[in-house]
C-alpha cells in the first residue's frame, strides 16, 4: 500500500527522514488525527512486515477498532509477521482482515487468490474477521508500468479472476483497495465491481475521499494518511461499530 511505496523510496536513498524537520512534521501529522468531516467513525489501520511487532493493546487504547494485515504478495511472498500480527489483533479485540498485494504482471488473478487464501487470506464466520481484501494500485517496482503491462480489458479480467477465486474459496467477495486515479488509468474506470465489492479508497491529505472510481456510490474504508497515532497507515470505516460487526459477519 502507501507504506510499501514510501519504504521503497526510502530504500532508494531518501535518508533525510531522520532529520528534525521531518520528525516535527510526523508529530504534527500524528496529532492531527482523522479528517474533521469523518470524526466519530470507527478508526483503524493497516500493517505489514514493516511494522513487525505491533503492540495491539496499545493500538486499541489509542482508538483502533479494526485492522487489515498484509498476508501475501504475488505467489512467492508471505509476511513473516502475519500470524503474530493477525492473531494479536484478534486477541486485543479488534476486527481484523487480511490483504493481498496484487502483482498482475506475475501470474493470474485466480492463482494469486488461491495463494492468498492458503497463507492467511481465508475468511471465518466468527464475527470478528473482515472480508479478504485486494490491494491493487500503482506498480511500486516500475514507474513506467503503473498498470503492470496490462491494458484495461485484461486488468478488469485479472481482477475478476481474483475475485471469483476468493468467492469460491471463502464465500465472500474481496474488498478492493485502490485509488481513483489508478482505477481510471488501468481499468478504464470499470463499473464492473461497484455493486458487489466494498471499496477501500486511498486518498491522503484531504478532508474527504473525493470522487470515487468506477460507479461506486460510497466508500466502506478510507485510508486517509500513511502516518498517525496508530501503527501503519490510518483508516476509517464508513459506518457504525454495529455495521462493522455486520460486515465481519457477512450480513
Buried (B, 14 or more C-beta within 10 A) or exposed (E): BBBBBBBEEEEEEEEEEEEEEEEEEEEEBBEBBBBEEBEEBBBBBBBBBBBEEBEBEEBBEBBBBBBBBBBBBBBEBBBEBBBBBBEBBBEBEBBBBBBBBBBBBEBBBBBBBBBBBBBBBBBEEEEBBBBBBBBBBBBBEEEEEBBBEBEBEBBBBBBBBBBBBBBEBBEBBBBBBBBBBBBBBBBBEBEBBBEEBBBBBBBBEEEEBEEBBBEBEEBBBBBBBBBBBBBBBBBBBBBEEEBBBEBBEEE
